[in-house]
Amino acid sequence: MLTAEFQEEIKKLGPDSDIALYWGEFDYCIFGRPLRASVYPPRVVLFRTKRARYVDEGHTQQLRVKGKLAKLKGKIWHDDRKPRSRWFQSQDRYSEIEAAHLLGASAFAQGYGATRGSKEAGAGKAELSRLDKLRKWLIIMPLAMPIYLLLLRGLIFDGWNGWYYAFQRTVAEMMVSLRLLEAKLRG
């Protein structure tokens, strides 16, 4: 959902020709209420198609751009209200793709079986980020996620909505860890 501030900013936008894209921040919402923080990263929201292309990375795509970047001040609300059963299905699919990304396509395909994610994730093509390296430590991220979100990012002050989101992200990290462990055990 586009906030009023974001909509107004877009209406007044007159980009210079050297600007290739605009990126923006998202407020994650739980049942219509925005949280003070999340792990949802800023994303590209507007770009010139002739100066950019998408590449797969993990369970999402990243935009590679030629040109200057600019930030929009307004926020976009991400209010995911899909049923819990569909959320679990989505997270299961994402965890498969994330595990492929974290292990590298060939290692994952050998240990777990060739999957949709192993080729699409682009695994092994780029160096893993520091965060992704931590995610390969099977126990660390599922234990750290609720502490990080509730205490360090302050979601404890968002009441049950904050707890709900922290639980969701913890379960999602557990699913990735289970995929990684399964690949390890299959060896």
Buried (B, 14 or more C-beta within 10 A) or exposed (E): EBBEEBEEBBEEEEEEEEBBBBBBBBBBBBEEBBBBBBBBEEBBBBBBEEBBEEEBBBBBBBBEBEBEEBEBEBBBBBBBEEEEEEBBEBBEBBBBBBBBBBBBBEBBBBBBEEBEBBEBBBBBEEEBEEEBEEBBEBEEBBBBBBEBBBEEBEBBEBEEBBBBBBBBBBBBBBBBBBBBEEBEEEE
